[in-house]
């Protein structure tokens, strides 16, 4: 594990060029950088894979990007200032990784699960120049994390793969279904799929987003 602004795991291909695709992984609440990194054995060998660790330490080796107030009357109330701070840390981290390996934004994929997906949406919609291909698994677009001047952003190169479990017990599927509506209004390219699972990634879901990635390499 190497030291940049965030701790992370890395799988480097045998050769890295300006054409090497970069995949940055953002785990969910209470997990860690080893979780999504398990995907690396089944992804193409030419990918540079980076799995970041969230900055907030929880119990039993878990981490969070920001606090969730489970006792809140609104249920699962997100700490927005912390979420914005996390988004900015991730944005800096993306710059650091791209600079370190000399990889451009058009070769960068950002994959987030749950809390990581919420932040992936926010990063792409606030900083569309940093990442272009986003895989949002079991998350939703939090309107509190959108830019104030959304109409001034250039979203022409963004491309989303979105998926959700139809019986997700953590983040209601209805929240996820709103994402394509928001993206369509902004004329952002997107693909939305649902799977008959809870809050997790079904095997078919993995193969679908893997194919989506391979088509964009």
RODO-2510 file (C-alpha; in nm, 4 decimals, decimal comma):
residues 217
     n   res          X          Y          Z
     1     x     0,0000     0,0000     0,0000
     2     x     0,1420     0,3363    -0,1036
     3     x     0,1010     0,6813     0,0477
     4     x    -0,0787     0,9572    -0,1407
     5     x    -0,3617     1,1685    -0,0012
     6     x    -0,5625     0,8452     0,0434
     7     x    -0,4407     0,4976     0,1262
     8     x    -0,5002     0,2487    -0,1521
     9     x    -0,4304    -0,0894    -0,3071
    10     x    -0,2951    -0,1122    -0,6603
    11     x    -0,2696    -0,3716    -0,9348
    12     x    -0,0383    -0,2573    -1,2105
    13     x    -0,0333    -0,4171    -1,5562
    14     x     0,2977    -0,5376    -1,6990
    15     x     0,3221    -0,2286    -1,9166
    16     x     0,1738     0,1169    -1,8563
    17     x     0,1359     0,3585    -2,1469
    18     x    -0,0819     0,6609    -2,2213
    19     x    -0,3377     0,4122    -2,3550
    20     x    -0,3599     0,2086    -2,0331
    21     x    -0,7134     0,2179    -1,8867
    22     x    -0,7349     0,3263    -1,5216
    23     x    -1,0040     0,1976    -1,2855
    24     x    -1,0480     0,3696    -0,9491
    25     x    -1,2657     0,1898    -0,6920
    26     x    -1,4612     0,3559    -0,4088
    27     x    -1,6024     0,1153    -0,1485
    28     x    -1,9198     0,1522     0,0539
    29     x    -1,9896     0,2523     0,4149
    30     x    -1,8317     0,0195     0,6712
    31     x    -1,6167    -0,1618     0,4151
    32     x    -1,2569    -0,1072     0,3073
    33     x    -1,0273    -0,0997     0,0043
    34     x    -0,9976    -0,4804    -0,0068
    35     x    -1,3679    -0,5304    -0,0819
    36     x    -1,4025    -0,4083    -0,4409
    37     x    -1,0378    -0,4919    -0,5084
    38     x    -1,1500    -0,8546    -0,5293
    39     x    -1,2827    -0,7678    -0,8781
    40     x    -0,9267    -0,7300    -1,0060
    41     x    -0,8681    -1,1004    -1,0716
    42     x    -1,1575    -1,1095    -1,3193
    43     x    -1,0888    -0,7842    -1,5028
    44     x    -0,8645    -0,7505    -1,8112
    45     x    -0,4921    -0,7683    -1,7370
    46     x    -0,4183    -0,4368    -1,9057
    47     x    -0,6165    -0,2356    -1,6482
    48     x    -0,4386    -0,0284    -1,3847
    49     x    -0,6641    -0,0841    -1,0824
    50     x    -0,6631     0,1446    -0,7788
    51     x    -0,8838     0,0756    -0,4760
    52     x    -0,9017     0,3679    -0,2321
    53     x    -0,9667     0,3534     0,1417
    54     x    -1,2147     0,5998     0,2913
    55     x    -1,0642     0,8339     0,5541
    56     x    -1,3006     0,7734     0,8462
    57     x    -1,2168     0,4702     1,0594
    58     x    -1,5035     0,2619     1,1965
    59     x    -1,5007    -0,0593     1,3996
    60     x    -1,3814    -0,4026     1,2863
    61     x    -1,1571    -0,2743     1,0060
    62     x    -1,4304    -0,0775     0,8343
    63     x    -1,4150     0,2749     0,6942
    64     x    -1,6574     0,5437     0,5801
    65     x    -1,6375     0,8365     0,3418
    66     x    -1,8740     1,0336     0,5638
    67     x    -2,1003     0,9867     0,8648
    68     x    -2,4500     0,8447     0,8324
    69     x    -2,6772     0,9380     1,1231
    70     x    -2,8854     0,6222     1,1513
    71     x    -3,0714     0,7628     1,4523
    72     x    -3,1938     1,0621     1,2510
    73     x    -3,5714     1,1007     1,2080
    74     x    -3,5118     1,1132     0,8301
    75     x    -3,3348     0,7737     0,8557
    76     x    -2,9809     0,7298     0,7236
    77     x    -2,9271     1,1049     0,7167
    78     x    -2,6004     1,1861     0,5385
    79     x    -2,3569     1,4358     0,6858
    80     x    -2,3365     1,6657     0,3828
    81     x    -2,0335     1,8761     0,4895
    82     x    -1,8389     1,5546     0,5485
    83     x    -1,9578     1,4147     0,2153
    84     x    -1,8411     1,7282     0,0346
    85     x    -1,5050     1,7053     0,2114
    86     x    -1,4754     1,3409     0,1045
    87     x    -1,5642     1,4307    -0,2525
    88     x    -1,2890     1,6905    -0,2610
    89     x    -1,0365     1,4429    -0,1184
    90     x    -1,1286     1,1907    -0,3870
    91     x    -1,1019     1,4580    -0,6573
    92     x    -0,7469     1,5374    -0,5422
    93     x    -0,6653     1,1668    -0,5245
    94     x    -0,7815     1,1151    -0,8832
    95     x    -0,5500     1,3971    -0,9941
    96     x    -0,2621     1,2396    -0,8009
    97     x    -0,3118     0,8955    -0,9547
    98     x    -0,3501     1,0326    -1,3076
    99     x    -0,0336     1,2384    -1,2639
   100     x     0,1624     0,9519    -1,1055
   101     x     0,0840     0,7126    -1,3900
   102     x     0,0449     0,9746    -1,6669
   103     x    -0,3078     0,8613    -1,7556
   104     x    -0,5673     1,1025    -1,8929
   105     x    -0,9297     1,1453    -1,7912
   106     x    -1,0583     0,9821    -2,1103
   107     x    -0,8891     0,6577    -1,9999
   108     x    -1,0229     0,6798    -1,6429
   109     x    -1,3084     0,4684    -1,5081
   110     x    -1,4572     0,5455    -1,1649
   111     x    -1,6493     0,2652    -0,9940
   112     x    -1,8335     0,3205    -0,6682
   113     x    -2,0549     0,0989    -0,4554
   114     x    -2,3252     0,2429    -0,2254
   115     x    -2,1669     0,5421    -0,0485
   116     x    -1,8872     0,5196    -0,3025
   117     x    -2,1433     0,5351    -0,5845
   118     x    -2,3098     0,8434    -0,4328
   119     x    -1,9714     1,0161    -0,4325
   120     x    -1,8918     0,8912    -0,7837
   121     x    -2,2040     1,0659    -0,9118
   122     x    -2,1028     1,3817    -0,7266
   123     x    -1,7463     1,3794    -0,8575
   124     x    -1,8526     1,3258    -1,2180
   125     x    -2,1197     1,5962    -1,2081
   126     x    -1,8946     1,8468    -1,0285
   127     x    -1,5718     1,7608    -1,2111
   128     x    -1,6614     1,6106    -1,5515
   129     x    -1,3106     1,6921    -1,6711
   130     x    -1,1569     1,4426    -1,4248
   131     x    -1,3441     1,1223    -1,5112
   132     x    -1,5597     1,0274    -1,8063
   133     x    -1,6772     0,6714    -1,7465
   134     x    -1,8623     0,6031    -1,4216
   135     x    -1,9995     0,2773    -1,2809
   136     x    -2,2502     0,3496    -1,0040
   137     x    -2,3514     0,0343    -0,8165
   138     x    -2,6307     0,0426    -0,5561
   139     x    -2,6225     0,4194    -0,5074
   140     x    -2,8224     0,7292    -0,5951
   141     x    -2,7775     1,0934    -0,6894
   142     x    -2,7832     1,3080    -0,3750
   143     x    -2,9094     1,6511    -0,4821
   144     x    -2,7197     1,8123    -0,1923
   145     x    -2,3939     1,7098    -0,3606
   146     x    -2,4693     1,8556    -0,7034
   147     x    -2,2937     2,1713    -0,8296
   148     x    -2,4792     2,5017    -0,7977
   149     x    -2,4104     2,5892    -1,1609
   150     x    -2,4962     2,2574    -1,3197
   151     x    -2,6114     2,4246    -1,6412
   152     x    -2,2600     2,5604    -1,6980
   153     x    -2,0883     2,2221    -1,6908
   154     x    -1,9749     2,0331    -1,9993
   155     x    -2,1144     1,6820    -1,9623
   156     x    -2,0783     1,5803    -2,3258
   157     x    -1,8133     1,3139    -2,2573
   158     x    -1,9714     1,1520    -1,9504
   159     x    -2,0984     0,7953    -1,9738
   160     x    -2,2659     0,6052    -1,6850
   161     x    -2,3372     0,2418    -1,6096
   162     x    -2,5919     0,2293    -1,3274
   163     x    -2,7215    -0,0789    -1,1491
   164     x    -2,9294    -0,1564    -0,8428
   165     x    -3,0891    -0,4471    -0,6637
   166     x    -3,4664    -0,4532    -0,7034
   167     x    -3,5036    -0,5654    -0,3403
   168     x    -3,2280    -0,3479    -0,1924
   169     x    -3,2997    -0,3160     0,1804
   170     x    -3,0441    -0,0364     0,2397
   171     x    -3,0976     0,2110    -0,0458
   172     x    -3,4486     0,1892    -0,1955
   173     x    -3,4512     0,1071    -0,5656
   174     x    -3,6858     0,4034    -0,6173
   175     x    -3,3959     0,6360    -0,5285
   176     x    -3,1742     0,4712    -0,7886
   177     x    -3,4409     0,4937    -1,0595
   178     x    -3,4309     0,8722    -1,0367
   179     x    -3,0685     0,8818    -1,1538
   180     x    -3,1381     0,8090    -1,5234
   181     x    -3,4076     1,0773    -1,5179
   182     x    -3,1591     1,3359    -1,3889
   183     x    -2,8907     1,2295    -1,6358
   184     x    -3,1334     1,2239    -1,9288
   185     x    -3,2389     1,5804    -1,8490
   186     x    -2,8719     1,6765    -1,8732
   187     x    -2,8374     1,4718    -2,1964
   188     x    -2,5755     1,2503    -2,0304
   189     x    -2,5293     0,9036    -2,1788
   190     x    -2,6318     0,6295    -1,9353
   191     x    -2,7325     0,2663    -1,9045
   192     x    -2,9537     0,1512    -1,6153
   193     x    -3,0063    -0,2086    -1,5046
   194     x    -3,1782    -0,3805    -1,2125
   195     x    -3,1110    -0,7244    -1,0694
   196     x    -3,3252    -0,9388    -0,8330
   197     x    -3,0896    -0,8973    -0,5366
   198     x    -3,0513    -0,6865    -0,2238
   199     x    -2,7681    -0,4450    -0,1437
   200     x    -2,4912    -0,6167    -0,3335
   201     x    -2,3437    -0,7007    -0,6727
   202     x    -2,4952    -1,0046    -0,8441
   203     x    -2,2710    -1,2137    -1,0748
   204     x    -2,4704    -1,1017    -1,3798
   205     x    -2,4285    -0,7416    -1,2669
   206     x    -2,0515    -0,7875    -1,2598
   207     x    -2,0415    -0,9417    -1,6067
   208     x    -2,2630    -0,6654    -1,7447
   209     x    -2,0490    -0,3791    -1,6202
   210     x    -1,7320    -0,5668    -1,7178
   211     x    -1,8643    -0,5914    -2,0752
   212     x    -1,9615    -0,2233    -2,0607
   213     x    -1,6045    -0,1367    -1,9588
   214     x    -1,4461    -0,3540    -2,2262
   215     x    -1,6567    -0,1845    -2,4918
   216     x    -1,5156     0,1525    -2,3803
   217     x    -1,1494     0,0600    -2,3485
***
